[in-house]
């Protein structure tokens, strides 16, 4: 059981099942997060294509994944900043 606490008290809610909800890895999770806040498929694609530079060599798949996550996190943060500026 998960207990959520906020200024008006606590509320117990059932824990979510240990499922990946169709998200296979962290990169997919960040892609989904970016889409949720309004990033278009082309914005996500551009962010990932920016990593496809011929002079970059990744030592491990984890290193490549970390770079992709950083690029997608930037798209996510930029969209959140854009939303906060739009709110009066």
Secondary structure, 3 states (H helix, E strand, C coil): CEEEEECCEEEEECCCCCCCCCCCCHHHHHHHHHHHCCCCHHHHHHHHHCCCCCCCCCCCHHHHHHHHHHHHHHHHHHHHHHHHHHCC
